[in-house]
């Protein structure tokens, strides 16, 4: 399912933003792990070196290749293949299971780096209170910036959550060539607009999507993500300017980053032009 690969990329973006904030703590040569385990999918992982934010001599990340990484779970041990550029992968026939505890370990710089996670259940009784909304196109070609106020009521997103787990919503425009809600001048910077946005993780049973967050007409995937507490803690840290690569919360022993399970369900939603 392609949507899982998008969500994993999105989650990695949250981690990278958390690790790129400037701070004053001295950085050591740690391994930074990026791995999101999805039910029914094989294992993939990215490993790179910790880089000081202030080190201007390094223009890009430094991947770590050639590690002997193993993941155990459900009575089996999987050895990950080094694909280059810091990427590792299990055999593609591997299918991870909900509710199973998976443990990862490898040796780097004389230290054993390890972590354990569990893949959460798929969201239950996931629902939207409406399947579409009408919005007007706004002409800003003569100047100005989007200020909201397009109208429409918030979309209510609900699910069951008897254990106070963490959930958040990702909204993704899936049109091949979507029509923008805002018409800009030819020389305007269109990079301010995005086809995707997300909510903050909550432990409740509902959240809402503000119609002013939509920036394109057409069909959208509204993805409800069920995540573990370590991801929620990482998300909260990403907005703090006092964080740097050595201070974001992590469940990795002797390393940094994230090794966590995720699960999701998807509903369709259409933004129609009034």
N, C-alpha and C positions, 0 to 999 in steps of 0.2 A: 504494500500500500504506500503510494508516494507520499501521502500526507505525513507519515511517520518520519521520513527523511527530512522534510521541511521543518518539522517540529524539533528534531534533533539539532539541525543547523541553528534554529532560533535559540534553543537552550544554550548552545555553545556560545552564541553571541552574548547572552547574559553573563556567562562565566568570564568571557574575555573582557567585557566592559568592567567587571568587578576587579579584574587583575591588572588593569591598565591605569588605575587612578594613582596619582602621585602621592608619595608619603616620604617619611624620613627614616624608616626602619631599614637597616642594612640587610641586603639580600644575599643568600647563600646559593650554592649550586644544587637546587632541588629539582626533582622531576615533577612536571605538571601533567596531570592525567585528565583527559576529557573522555568520559564513557557514559552512555545512556543505554541501559538495557531495556529492550522492548519485548513484550510477550509475542511469541511466534516468529521472532526474528533471530538472526545470528548475532554474534558478539562483534562489535567493532570498537576500537579505542584509538585515541590519538595521544602521543606522549611527546613532550618538548621540554627544553631546559627553561628554568626560571631565569628571567632577564630583568635586571634593574630598570625601572622606568626612566631613570636619569641617564642611562648608558646610551648616548647618542651615536656611538660607533656601531651599534647593532640596528640595522634597518628593518629586519624581519625576524620572525621566530626562528629558533634553532631546534629542529626536530631531533629526537633521539631514536636511532634505528638499531637493529640487531639485538634487542632485549629478548630474554626468554621469559615470556609472560604466560602464566597459567591461570585459568579460571575454573573453579570447582563448584559443583552444585548438582543436586538431584542424583547424588552418587556417582557422578562422572567428572572427569577432568579434561578440560579443553586447552590445548596449546595454541596460542595465537601466532599467526604467521606475520613476519615483518614485511610489509609491502613497500617500504621506503617512505621518505618524507614524514616520518613519525607515525605512520598509520599501521595499525595492527588489526587482524581479522581472524576469526575462527573459521572453520569449514562452513560453507554457506548452507549445508544441510542441517546445521544446528538450529533447533527451535527452542527458545527460552520459554519458561513456564511461569504463570502467575503463582504467587505465593511461595515460590522456591527461593531460598537464600543462596546467593552466589558470592563467592570470595575470590578476589584477585590478588596475585602476588608476583613480584619479580625483584631482582637485585640490581641496584644502581649505586655506584660510588661506594660500594662496600656496605650499603644499608638495604634491608629488606623493606620494600614499599608494599603496602597491603591495604585492602579495604573490603568491606562486606556490605551487600545491599540485598533488598528483596523487591521483586516486581509487584507493584500494587494491583488491585483488581480494576477491571474496567468500570467506569462510572455507571451507576444504576439509576434508572428512572430519569435520565437526562432529558430535559425538555426546554423549548423556547415558547414564550407566550404568544408569539406571532411568527409568521413565516416570511413576511415581506414588509417593506415600508416604502412610502413615496417621499422623495426629496426633490427639491428644485435645484437646477443648475445655476451657479452663481458666476456672473461675469466680472472678473477682476482684471481684464485686459487693459483697462485704462489706469490701473494702479490699485494699491491696497493689498492687504493680506487677509487670509481667512480668519474670521473672528467668531465663527460658530453661529448659532441661532438659525439653523436651517429648518428647524421645526421637527415635528415627529416626537413620539413618546419613546422612552427608554425601552429596550428589549430586555425582558426579564429572563434570566437563565437560572434553572433550578435543577437539583439533583438530590439523591439521598446521601446522607453522611452521618451514620449513627456512631462513628468512631472518631469524629472531629479530625479527619485527615485533611490534607492540603489539596486544594483544587484551584485552577485558574483557567481562563478562557483565552484562546488565540483565534483571531478573526483574519481570514486570508481570502482576498479576492482571487477567484480562479478563472476569470475571463482571459482569453488569449490576448485581446487588445481592448482593455476596458476603457470606457468613456469617463473622463475625469469629471468630478462634481464641480470643480473650480476651473474656470477658463482664465488662463494667464496670458500676459503679454508675451510676444515671441521671444523677447530677450530675458524673460524672468527665469529665476532658478527653480526648476521643477523638482529638485531633489528634496525639497521640504515635504513632499507628499510620499506616502507609502501605501502599498497594497495590503500591508499586514500590521496589526496592532494586537496588544494583549492586555489583560487585566493583571492585577496583583494577586498572588496566592492568598486564599482565605480558608478558614477552617469551618465555615458555615455550610449552608445548603443552597445558597443563591448568590448571584451577582447580577449586575446590569450592564448593558452596553449602550452608551450614549450615541444617538444617531449622528451627532456632530463629529464623531471619530471616523466615520466613513469618508473616504476621499475619492472613491470610484463607484460608479453604478455597476449593476450586474450581480451575478451569483457569487456568493461567498461560502466558504466552509467556516462554520463556527465550531471550534474544536475544544472540548472540555478535557483538560489534562488532570490526571490524578498523579500527584508527585509525592515524594518522600520529604520529611522535614529538612534534610540536608540541602535539597534544592531550594526550599523556601527560605532558609537562612542565607543562602548564597544570593538569592534574588534581592533580599532586603539589603544586603551589604553593597550591592552594585550601585546604589544611589548615593553612597557616602564618599565625599571627597577626601576623607581622612584615610581611606583604605589604600593599600598597595598590594602588590602581588604576594607579599609574605603574610598579609593579615586577613584576607578573606576567610570566612569559616570553611572548614574542609573536614571530611570524614576519612581522609587518606592518612594512614600512619606512615611517618617518615617522608611525606611528600605533600603536594598541593593538588588542588583541582577537585574533580567530582567523579565519583563512580556510583551511579544511582539508577534505580529502576523507574520507569514511567509507563503509564497506560493512558488510553484516550478513547473518546467516542466523538463522532462528528455528525452534525446536522447541517442542512443547507438553509441559506437565508438569502433573499434577493432584495437588492436596493433598486427600486424602480424610479424612473425619471418622471416627475410630475409635469 
